Amino acid sequence: MSEALAASAPLFAICGAQDIPNRRAVPFVLARRELDGTVGPWPIFVLRWGRNVRAFENRCPHQNTNLDWEQGEFLDGEGTRIQCGKHGALFDLGSGECVAGPCLGQGLTPIEVEIDAEGDVCIRASGLVEDDDLDSGEGLE
Ligand code: FES
């Protein structure tokens, strides 16, 4: 996404900051309009450390599968790296770059995220729609 597009995309509140336990990651499945006009699910996850948050698409660059094979489990045993549950690739918490495993040199897709003045976790992305607009089955794998 270009910087100009990212700056023009609206902020979208997805939860309160306190809904994400400190030093944990929580998955969300949002609804997003694709380039062909269909609306499909967009799985993401958000990590929180105090007032710091990071968000990434929930998709491993190795085989394009969800990272959390145990639902909601995104971190390694020490809680210091994001870990793919399928083959164990490890990713840097801040950048999402793969630091070990079969997709070394690749990275997770970051999503612009912040905590607003009201304490809500907000992401900035284009094409997001309300869940009610999610076409039944369209775009699902
Ligand atoms: S699918 Fe993630 S490491 Fe293989």
Residues whose N, C-alpha, C, O or C-beta is under 5 A from the ligand:
A	BS01	FES	C60 H62 Q63 T65 C84 K86 H87 G88 A89
